[in-house]
């Protein structure tokens, strides 16, 4: 990626991070950190581990996309369009991809609309190494798998709640609506895996009046590239089912293990904690927060989700506020780390093996 674009992502992220910090009550933050003690450091360290799962998912997708291109005998036409330099066919280094993964999620956290920040950054960083079309298809597949695993995580949380908690009529209606929503989401992404999602995603933007004109022009001007990306997505899903399931289970495992964050925080409040309840807290909270995807760092949405979920699990509202505060601070720390990694990255240097 050109230095000016890298600096642009960095400055944009820093400004949004500063905005997020300005919304904090630092006296409450200090009280929360003092109360959490060493468990807070466990929460922050946990995400260094969880990001390994996200990186592994993207890594196997990038690797499979290169193998699929060789099987199909496809040429990397966009390489000539970007300076006429031959691309090396080695593997992208896992450590380098880890940095890009963390930075991408940092931009997703800070950017209204989530994927509007991290995914373009990932594509621009990866393109010089493997070409724009292959980079685009791998990033889209990674984002699809990340969201696809969320739908399955939410769906699997429904029977977990039914088995472990009393289900009132209101809750039965809520769970039913959630189940239908998750099934529709899973159907949408399975269809996207089979036919590609690049064209479909851009066409969805036509529904938003402010950018409809841009979306139409983009589709008309990049139809062949979008078609090629969709072909690569469909080909990878069809030719590499092992890669698909490996990537999917990696992301789903990450969702399940992310409940350790709530587990660590609740150990500050209770001598014993049920891990199943922690999974339900994460499931309800992430679902509620993602419904408010247009808000930077899901301001208010994540906190509201925590308070609603812990109340539904017979915990106090103050417990939900405490959990939300610690998670918010952790997000801000990892957002700052991710933004610093943007500056530390040296995309000009080769990171292949």
VMD Tcl script that draws the C-alpha trace (Angstrom):
set ca {
  {0.00 0.00 0.00}
  {1.22 3.51 -0.78}
  {2.42 5.43 2.25}
  {-0.15 8.21 1.79}
  {-3.06 5.73 1.95}
  {-1.53 4.02 4.97}
  {-1.21 7.39 6.70}
  {-4.79 8.21 5.72}
  {-6.13 5.05 7.41}
  {-3.99 5.78 10.47}
  {-5.07 9.41 10.86}
  {-8.74 8.54 10.26}
  {-8.60 5.82 12.91}
  {-6.80 8.04 15.42}
  {-9.44 10.77 15.05}
  {-12.25 8.27 15.65}
  {-10.37 6.75 18.60}
  {-9.98 10.22 20.12}
  {-13.74 10.71 19.69}
  {-14.42 7.43 21.49}
  {-12.08 8.36 24.35}
  {-13.82 11.70 24.78}
  {-17.04 9.83 25.62}
  {-15.52 8.02 28.60}
  {-15.94 8.99 32.26}
  {-12.36 8.47 33.39}
  {-13.26 8.34 37.08}
  {-15.59 5.41 36.33}
  {-12.90 3.83 34.16}
  {-10.39 3.97 37.02}
  {-12.90 2.50 39.47}
  {-13.66 -0.32 37.04}
  {-9.98 -1.10 36.41}
  {-9.22 -1.04 40.14}
  {-12.06 -3.43 40.78}
  {-11.08 -5.79 37.94}
  {-7.45 -5.99 39.07}
  {-5.26 -8.56 37.33}
  {-8.28 -10.06 35.54}
  {-8.29 -7.01 33.28}
  {-4.83 -7.96 31.99}
  {-6.12 -11.48 31.33}
  {-8.98 -9.98 29.28}
  {-6.58 -7.87 27.17}
  {-4.14 -10.78 26.69}
  {-7.00 -13.10 25.68}
  {-7.56 -11.14 22.49}
  {-3.95 -11.57 21.39}
  {-4.84 -15.28 21.40}
  {-8.28 -14.90 19.76}
  {-6.86 -12.88 16.87}
  {-4.73 -15.93 16.03}
  {-7.95 -17.75 15.07}
  {-9.04 -14.87 12.82}
  {-5.61 -14.75 11.20}
  {-5.59 -18.52 10.67}
  {-8.99 -18.28 8.95}
  {-7.75 -15.64 6.53}
  {-4.42 -17.46 6.08}
  {-6.00 -20.73 4.89}
  {-8.33 -18.77 2.57}
  {-5.39 -16.89 1.00}
  {-3.45 -20.12 0.62}
  {-6.40 -21.96 -0.96}
  {-7.10 -19.08 -3.36}
  {-3.58 -19.42 -4.77}
  {-3.90 -23.19 -5.11}
  {-7.30 -22.82 -6.76}
  {-5.91 -20.33 -9.28}
  {-3.20 -22.80 -10.28}
  {-5.72 -25.63 -10.64}
  {-7.88 -23.53 -12.90}
  {-4.94 -22.25 -14.93}
  {-6.04 -18.68 -14.36}
  {-3.64 -15.82 -15.01}
  {-3.11 -13.02 -12.57}
  {-4.04 -10.29 -15.06}
  {-4.19 -7.52 -12.55}
  {-0.48 -7.96 -11.76}
  {0.45 -6.39 -15.09}
  {-2.00 -3.56 -14.47}
  {-0.21 -2.66 -11.22}
  {3.27 -1.83 -12.38}
  {4.09 -4.83 -14.56}
  {5.91 -6.57 -11.71}
  {5.77 -10.33 -11.46}
  {4.22 -11.59 -8.25}
  {5.90 -14.31 -6.29}
  {3.76 -17.35 -5.56}
  {4.98 -18.01 -2.01}
  {2.81 -17.99 1.08}
  {2.03 -14.71 2.78}
  {3.77 -14.75 6.17}
  {1.43 -15.57 9.04}
  {3.01 -12.94 11.35}
  {2.51 -10.21 8.74}
  {-1.09 -11.32 8.18}
  {-1.66 -11.22 11.96}
  {-0.69 -7.53 12.01}
  {-3.03 -6.75 9.12}
  {-5.83 -8.71 10.80}
  {-5.51 -6.77 14.06}
  {-5.32 -3.44 12.21}
  {-8.33 -4.35 10.08}
  {-10.44 -5.13 13.14}
  {-9.27 -1.89 14.77}
  {-10.62 0.05 11.80}
  {-13.83 -2.00 11.87}
  {-14.33 -1.15 15.55}
  {-13.80 2.56 15.00}
  {-15.61 3.02 11.69}
  {-19.35 3.57 11.33}
  {-20.59 0.67 9.21}
  {-17.84 -1.64 10.47}
  {-16.70 -3.32 7.24}
  {-16.36 0.07 5.56}
  {-13.01 0.52 7.33}
  {-11.16 -2.73 7.81}
  {-11.91 -4.57 4.58}
  {-10.65 -1.88 2.13}
  {-7.50 -1.61 4.26}
  {-6.92 -5.38 4.11}
  {-7.40 -5.44 0.33}
  {-5.02 -2.52 -0.24}
  {-2.33 -4.09 1.96}
  {-2.61 -7.57 0.43}
  {-2.97 -6.51 -3.23}
  {0.73 -5.74 -3.86}
  {1.58 -9.29 -2.81}
  {-1.03 -11.42 -4.59}
  {-2.94 -9.06 -6.92}
  {-6.12 -7.07 -6.48}
  {-8.68 -9.66 -7.58}
  {-7.23 -12.47 -5.49}
  {-6.82 -10.14 -2.51}
  {-10.40 -8.89 -2.90}
  {-11.86 -12.39 -3.13}
  {-9.89 -13.60 -0.08}
  {-10.92 -10.58 2.01}
  {-14.57 -10.93 0.99}
  {-14.45 -14.65 1.82}
  {-12.86 -13.90 5.19}
  {-15.55 -11.32 5.99}
  {-18.27 -13.72 4.82}
  {-16.91 -16.53 7.00}
  {-16.58 -14.18 9.99}
  {-20.22 -13.06 9.70}
  {-21.42 -16.57 8.74}
  {-19.93 -17.95 11.99}
  {-21.77 -15.24 13.95}
  {-25.12 -16.40 12.57}
  {-24.34 -20.00 13.54}
  {-23.14 -18.89 16.98}
  {-26.37 -16.99 17.58}
  {-28.47 -19.90 16.27}
  {-26.69 -22.48 18.46}
  {-27.17 -20.22 21.48}
  {-30.95 -20.60 21.20}
  {-31.11 -24.30 22.20}
  {-28.47 -23.57 24.87}
  {-30.81 -20.99 26.42}
  {-33.81 -23.33 26.16}
  {-31.92 -26.14 27.94}
  {-30.48 -23.97 30.72}
  {-33.24 -21.42 31.42}
  {-36.98 -21.18 31.88}
  {-38.58 -19.92 28.65}
  {-41.48 -17.51 29.10}
  {-43.97 -16.77 26.32}
  {-42.25 -13.45 25.54}
  {-38.85 -15.13 25.45}
  {-40.20 -17.91 23.24}
  {-41.38 -15.30 20.73}
  {-38.03 -13.52 20.91}
  {-36.07 -16.72 20.42}
  {-38.30 -17.74 17.51}
  {-37.76 -14.40 15.79}
  {-34.02 -14.71 16.41}
  {-34.00 -18.22 14.97}
  {-35.77 -17.09 11.79}
  {-33.35 -14.17 11.45}
  {-30.32 -16.46 11.84}
  {-31.66 -19.02 9.35}
  {-32.25 -16.29 6.77}
  {-28.72 -15.00 7.31}
  {-27.24 -18.49 6.95}
  {-29.25 -19.06 3.75}
  {-28.04 -15.73 2.34}
  {-24.38 -16.56 2.93}
  {-24.63 -20.15 1.68}
  {-26.08 -18.73 -1.54}
  {-23.23 -16.20 -1.61}
  {-20.64 -18.96 -1.22}
  {-22.10 -20.81 -4.20}
  {-22.58 -17.86 -6.53}
  {-20.27 -15.21 -5.13}
  {-21.14 -12.11 -3.18}
  {-19.22 -9.23 -4.77}
  {-21.92 -8.25 -7.29}
  {-24.69 -8.92 -4.79}
  {-23.06 -6.72 -2.13}
  {-22.55 -3.79 -4.48}
  {-26.12 -4.10 -5.76}
  {-27.40 -3.87 -2.19}
  {-25.76 -0.45 -1.97}
  {-28.16 0.73 -4.68}
  {-30.90 0.60 -2.04}
  {-29.27 3.53 -0.23}
  {-30.28 6.69 -2.04}
  {-27.21 8.85 -1.14}
  {-24.80 6.39 -2.82}
  {-27.11 4.86 -5.45}
  {-25.53 6.82 -8.31}
  {-22.03 5.81 -7.24}
  {-23.03 2.14 -6.90}
  {-24.54 2.04 -10.39}
  {-21.45 3.64 -11.89}
  {-19.16 1.29 -10.00}
  {-21.04 -1.80 -11.22}
  {-20.96 -0.61 -14.83}
  {-17.27 0.30 -14.70}
  {-16.06 -2.82 -12.87}
  {-18.42 -5.54 -14.07}
  {-15.70 -7.86 -15.37}
  {-13.63 -7.55 -12.17}
  {-16.68 -8.17 -9.97}
  {-17.64 -11.19 -12.08}
  {-14.11 -12.57 -11.78}
  {-14.08 -12.10 -8.00}
  {-17.43 -13.89 -7.71}
  {-16.07 -16.73 -9.85}
  {-13.07 -17.05 -7.53}
  {-15.30 -17.10 -4.43}
  {-17.59 -19.76 -5.90}
  {-14.63 -21.81 -7.19}
  {-12.90 -21.82 -3.82}
  {-16.05 -22.97 -2.03}
  {-16.66 -25.69 -4.61}
  {-13.08 -26.92 -5.09}
  {-11.86 -26.58 -1.49}
  {-14.63 -27.77 0.87}
  {-11.94 -28.76 3.38}
  {-10.67 -25.18 3.43}
  {-14.20 -23.85 3.83}
  {-14.98 -26.04 6.85}
  {-11.54 -25.43 8.38}
  {-12.02 -21.66 8.10}
  {-15.59 -21.84 9.38}
  {-14.75 -23.94 12.46}
  {-11.80 -21.66 13.21}
  {-14.14 -18.64 13.32}
  {-16.86 -20.49 15.24}
  {-14.28 -21.63 17.79}
  {-13.18 -18.03 18.16}
  {-16.78 -16.99 18.90}
  {-17.13 -19.68 21.58}
  {-13.75 -18.92 23.17}
  {-14.51 -15.18 23.20}
  {-16.93 -15.94 26.06}
  {-13.80 -16.33 28.21}
  {-13.72 -12.54 28.30}
  {-17.05 -12.38 30.13}
  {-16.00 -15.38 32.24}
  {-12.85 -13.60 33.46}
  {-14.77 -10.39 34.24}
  {-17.58 -12.18 36.12}
  {-15.00 -13.98 38.26}
  {-14.35 -10.56 39.78}
  {-18.00 -10.45 40.88}
  {-18.82 -14.08 41.68}
  {-16.81 -16.96 43.18}
  {-18.21 -19.37 40.58}
  {-19.30 -18.65 37.01}
  {-21.21 -20.82 34.54}
  {-19.49 -20.77 31.14}
  {-22.77 -21.46 29.34}
  {-24.17 -18.21 30.71}
  {-21.08 -16.37 29.46}
  {-21.71 -17.74 25.97}
  {-25.31 -16.48 26.14}
  {-24.15 -13.03 27.30}
  {-21.79 -12.80 24.32}
  {-24.44 -14.11 21.91}
  {-27.17 -11.68 22.98}
  {-24.77 -8.74 23.22}
  {-23.10 -9.23 19.83}
  {-26.47 -9.74 18.15}
  {-27.83 -6.51 19.63}
  {-24.61 -4.60 18.85}
  {-24.50 -5.80 15.24}
  {-28.08 -4.64 14.72}
  {-26.63 -1.17 15.42}
  {-23.70 -1.71 13.04}
  {-23.84 1.89 11.78}
  {-22.55 3.30 15.09}
  {-18.79 3.69 15.69}
  {-17.68 1.14 18.27}
  {-21.44 0.37 18.61}
  {-21.69 3.21 21.15}
  {-24.59 2.44 23.47}
  {-25.55 -0.69 21.56}
  {-22.96 -2.95 23.15}
  {-23.59 -1.53 26.62}
  {-27.34 -1.94 26.18}
  {-26.80 -5.48 24.98}
  {-24.76 -6.37 28.05}
  {-27.35 -4.92 30.43}
  {-30.23 -6.68 28.65}
  {-28.42 -10.02 28.51}
  {-27.28 -10.12 32.14}
  {-30.73 -9.06 33.33}
  {-32.24 -11.87 31.28}
  {-29.79 -14.27 32.95}
  {-30.79 -13.17 36.49}
  {-27.75 -10.95 37.06}
  {-27.94 -7.33 38.21}
  {-27.87 -4.31 35.92}
  {-24.75 -3.06 37.72}
  {-23.04 -6.31 36.72}
  {-23.91 -5.59 33.10}
  {-22.54 -2.05 33.36}
  {-19.29 -3.35 34.86}
  {-18.85 -6.02 32.16}
  {-19.62 -3.48 29.41}
  {-17.09 -1.00 30.83}
  {-14.23 -3.51 30.95}
  {-15.02 -4.78 27.45}
  {-15.17 -1.21 26.14}
  {-11.73 -0.40 27.60}
  {-10.32 -3.61 26.10}
  {-11.72 -2.65 22.69}
  {-10.15 0.80 22.90}
  {-6.77 -0.68 23.85}
  {-6.81 -3.14 20.94}
  {-8.05 -0.43 18.59}
  {-5.04 1.68 19.58}
  {-2.72 -1.33 19.12}
  {-4.19 -2.02 15.70}
  {-3.74 1.59 14.59}
  {-0.11 1.57 15.76}
  {0.47 -1.62 13.76}
  {-0.63 0.26 10.64}
  {2.35 2.56 11.10}
  {4.67 -0.32 12.01}
  {3.80 -2.27 8.86}
  {6.26 -2.00 6.01}
  {4.35 -3.21 3.00}
  {7.28 -2.50 0.68}
  {9.24 -5.34 2.26}
  {8.58 -8.86 1.15}
  {6.79 -10.98 3.71}
  {6.51 -14.20 1.75}
  {8.27 -17.43 2.38}
}
mol new
graphics top color blue
foreach p $ca { graphics top sphere $p radius 0.5 }
foreach p [lrange $ca 0 end-1] q [lrange $ca 1 end] { graphics top cylinder $p $q radius 0.2 }
display resetview
